[in-house]
């Protein structure tokens, strides 16, 4: 994930609409429309802060926030961790799912990274008999994070697996139903590799994750919920026609 400067409001880490759109690879307009269409599902002070008037002016006047607010802006939405998570679910794209995990892991709750051993330190440990050098180097290689090419390949394969399942089964799914499929496959990847979020994938997990994605089918529970949503939509349509 690209380095992102942490921004706070009310002692909470937040993101602007533009930042959220950039990381979810959508336009700011899509974020605004998502909010407008689902406004009843967002709570001010819990999922977002709307700054206007004196509150906006005070936020603008902080030196560290100069680049975050347009010169002529008369209002500003700031999204909390819960708000960012709600947007990722409603957008329902694999990128939004992946990047919310990244934001949660590396922005909202970053963990201190252990410094890797230098070559000199590895040799010293080996000489002292604490560890065998070859085993240590191998472990260090296996503990390396996926390189960008591997990460992008896995994301692409996940999207392809979901789309193939939809096509083979001749499904017509809405965003909520597609989101359930992405949630299912991402949960499966995490489960078979023993991780919590995609950013924790390491070299030793790559082949296992790829094999799972190649053979993935959604769980019976996920398939059942998707069918239930279809039935609810049909019932709603019938009720509207009857009215």
N, C-alpha and C positions, 0 to 999 in steps of 0.2 A: 504494500500500500504506500502511496506517495506520502512524504512527510507533510503533516497537517498541523499548523499552528493551533494550539489549544486556545479556545475562546470561552470566557465565562460570563455568566449573567446570573445574579442572585446566588452566587457561589455554586452554580451548576455549569457543567460543560455543555455547550450548545453548538448548533450549526445553523448557518443562514440557509435560506432557500436555495441560493446559488451554489453553495458548497454541497448541499444535499443532492441537488440535481446533477452536479458534476460527478459525484461518486456513484450515483445510481445510473449514470449514463442516460439521463432523460433531460428534457428542457425545464427551466424554471417554470414555464407556463404549465407543464404537466403536473408539477408539484402543486401549483396553485389550484389547478382544476381538480386534482385529487382531493385537496382539502375542501374546496367549495362543494364538491359532490357528496362529501362524507362529513360535513361540518359537525353533525350531531355526535360523531364518534371521537372528536377531539375536544379536550378540556383545557381551557386557558389556565396556565400555571402548572399543569401536569404534563401535557404533550407539547405545549408551545407557549411562548410569550409574544404578545403583540405590543410593540413599542410605538407610541404616538406622542406628540406634543413634548412636554418636559422630559418624559422618560427617554424618548428617542434622542432628544438634544443632548441629554447627559451621556447617553451611550456613544453618540457620535463624537463627543468632545474628548473621549479617552484616546490618547495617542495611539494605543495598540489597535484601535478599532477603525482607524481612518479608512483603510482599504475595504472595509466590510459594508459600508453604507454609501449608496449613491448620493451625490451632492444635493440633488433636489428631491430625494425620497421623503415622503410625508408619513410613512409607516414602515415597519420592519418586523417580519416574523422571525423568531428564533426558535429552533426546534430542539427539544430535549431528547435524551436517549429513548424515552418511550415514544415520543413523536416520530423519531427517525424509524423506529421499529414498526410503528403502525403504517407509515408510508411504504415500507418495504413489503409488508403483507398485502397492502391494497394494490400496489403496482404489479406484484405477482410475477416479476421477471427473475431469471436465474441471476442476473447481475445484481439486482436489488437484494436478493437473499444473500448472495456471497458477500457483497460490500457491507451489509449491515453487520454480518459476523465480523468482518474486518474492523469496522468502526467500533464495535463493542469491545473487541479484543485489544485493539491498538490505540484507540482514541479515548473512549469513555472509561476504560478500565485497563490502562497499560500496565504490563508487568515488567519488572526490571530484568534486563537480559544479562545472562551470564557471559563474561568475557571469555572467548575461546582461548585455549592454551597456545602460547607461542611455540615455535619450533624448539627454542632453547629450553622452555619449560617441559616440553614433551621428552626431550633427550635427558633432562635431569631426572625426571620421574622414572624413565626407563633404566637409567644408570643406577638409581637407588633401589631398583627392584620393586617399586610400588606398582607399576603396570608394565606390561610388555608393549614396546613401542608400536609394533605392527597392529596389535589389537586396538590400541588407543587411536591410532590414525584411522583405522577402519571405522571405529565407532564415531569418530568426529565426522567422517564423510557421511555416514548413515544419518547422523543427527542434523545435517545441513537442511535448511528449508528448501522447498522446491524452487527451481529457477523459474523466471517469468514464462519461458516457453512451455515448461511442464504444467504450470498453473493454468495458463491459457488453454492448453490442449485438454486438460481435464474439464475445465469449464465448458469448452466446446462440445466435448463428448457427452457431458451431462445434458446440455441443451438438445443435442442430437437424439439421445436416448428418449427423452420426453416427447419430442416431436415425432419420432418413429412410432412410439407406443400409440400416440393420438391418431396418427395416419393409419396404422395397421388395423386399429379397432374402429376406424371411421367415426371418431368422436367429434362432436362440436361442443367445445368447452368454453366457458366464460373465464375471466381473469381469476376468479376465486377458485375455480376447479383446477386450472393450470397451476396455481400457486400450491395447491395440495400435492400435485405430482412432484413439483420441485422440492417441496418440504420433505416428501417421502424419500426421494433419491438422495438428497443431501443428508438426511438423518441416517440413511443406510451407510453412506460413505463414512460418516463420523463413527458409526457403531463398529464397522468391520476394522477400522484402523485405530480405534480406541482414543479418538480425539474429541474435543468439544466444538471447535470451530475450524473452518477450512484453513485459517492462517497457521494452525498447528501441524499441518501436514509436513512430513519430512521425507527425505529420499527413500528411507526404508518402507514408507507407506505407499509409494507411487504405484508399483505394480499391483498391489492388493486393491487399491482404489480403482484402477483402470479395469481390472478383472471384474470387480463388482458392478461397475457401470455397464460393462459389456453384456452382463447377464441379468441386469435389473428388470424386475417387473414390480409394479406398485403392490403394496400389501393389500390383503383382503379388506382390512379396515378402511384404507384410503379409497379403494374401488367402491366400497359400500357407501361411503359419505358422498362421493361424486354422484352416484346414482340417486341418492336421497335428494341432493340439490337439484337434479334434473326433475324429479317428481314434484318438488316444491315449486319449481318454476312453471311446470305444466299446470299445477293446481292454481297458481296465481293468475296465469293467463286465462284459464277457464272462468275464474271468478270475475275477472275484468270484463270478459265477453258477456257473462251473465248479467252484469250490472248495466 
